[in-house]
Amino acid sequence: MNITKEEFIIRLKLVVMADERSCVEDITYWKQDEKEVVTIRYVGGAKAMINVACNSNGCNALEIMREIYGSGAIGKIREEELQEGGWLHGQLHGTV
């Protein structure tokens, strides 16, 4: 069975959110041109963004789990870095 990154992350989100100790409110994936980002939103408003461009589904799962349960994702990116380039403006503010 071969599923898209988006579908894989939706399914992984359901598993993570089933663990109330994860404190995860939502996990989203989006792609724009060659850029791919997973955003993890926590209960209380905190969020983490991970660059997942060119990652496999397995690698995306590891990155998400590192961010939620470990010491942080290797591909973690700061919102400020993305806004400087202008390419995330619509995604960060819910207009795309």
N, C-alpha and C positions, 0 to 999 in steps of 0.2 A: 504494500500500500504506500503510495507516494502522495503526501499532502503538502500544500504550500506553507511557507513560513507563517503567514498570517493565521491560517487554520491551526497549525501546530501551537502557536503562542496562545490562541484562544483556548485550546484544550488544556495547555499547561496552566493557564490562568485559573481555570476552574479547579484544578488540583491544588494549587497553592492557596487559593481563597478558601478551600475547604478546611485548611489548617488555620484556625482562628489565631494561633500564636504567631502567624506570619505578619499579621496586622496589615495585609495588603488589601486595598480597596479596589484597585483595578490595574491591569497590565494591558498596554496597547502597543501595536506595531504599525508602522507606516513606512512607506517607501516613496521617495521623490527622486527621480532620475537614478543616479547610482548611490544615493544616500538611503540608509535604512536605520531606523531608530526604534528601540523598545523603551517605553516609558512605564515605570512602576510608580504607582501612586499609593501612598500609605494612608491608613486611617489617621486623621489629624492634620493632613495636608502636605506632608513631606513628599518629595518625589525624587526619583533617580532616573537618569537617562543613559542608555547604553547604545553605543555604535555597534550595529550588528551586520554591517555591510559585508558581504561575501561569507558570512558564517553559515555553517550547516545547522540543521535543526538541533542536533546534539550539542553543538557548541553554544547555540542560543540558550538551551536548557541549562547548561553549566554556568553561563554568564548570569542568567536570572537567579539561579540558586546561590551563586557566590554573592550576589548583591543582597539578596534577602536573608540568607542564613550564614553567610561567611564574612570575609573581610572586605568585600566589595568586588564589583565586576572589573575585569581587566580593561574592558573597553568603555568604562564609565566616562561620560562627557558632561561638561558644565553647560548650563543653559546660556550663560554669558558668552561662551565661545561660539555657540550656534547663532545667537542673535547678531553677533558682529558680522557674520557673513550674510545675514538677511534671509537665508533660505529656509529657516524654520519659523519665521514670524507667524504665518497662518496656522501651522500645526500647534504651536505653543498657545495660541490664543483662540483655538477652536474655530477658525474660519475656513478651514480646508476640509 
